[in-house]
Amino acid sequence: MPKKQPIYRDLGELLRKERMRQGLTVRELAKKVGISHPTVYKYESGEYEPRISHLKWIAETLNIPLIKLVERI
């Protein structure tokens, strides 16, 4: 049976790429954004649908346009 792919995989890959480009760990990004590190991990793995407010805070923290994240949903 094929492995189920996370629904938000594209968004998660972009989040991880942008976080790593800026040299941040999952814990560091979570602390800066004000959410838990397990939540950031689950966003990056595509397991959770991110709240729009969280995407806004992440976009501001990573200094990227919110639309760049939203269009991946």
C-alpha positions, -999 to +999 in steps of 0.1 A: +000+000+000+015+034-009+025+058+019+000+086+024+015+120+015+009+149+038-016+173+023+004+205+031+038+190+019+046+219-005+040+245+021+060+226+047+089+222+023+089+260+017+087+268+054+117+244+062+137+258+033+131+295+043+138+287+080+171+269+072+181+296+047+180+320+076+199+296+099+171+291+124+163+259+142+126+248+146+128+258+182+143+293+174+116+299+148+089+288+172+101+310+199+103+341+176+068+334+162+053+326+196+041+290+189+053+256+201+081+239+183+060+207+177+035+229+159+063+243+136+075+208+130+041+196+121+036+225+097+070+217+081+061+180+078+027+189+062+008+172+090-011+203+102-031+229+083-015+262+095-037+289+109-036+320+088-025+340+119+005+316+123+014+319+086+013+357+090+036+356+120+060+332+103+061+353+071+069+384+091+096+365+111+112+351+080+107+384+061+089+368+032+056+378+016+026+361+032+012+353-003+043+332-009+031+309+019-007+311+012-004+301-024+011+268-013-020+258+006 
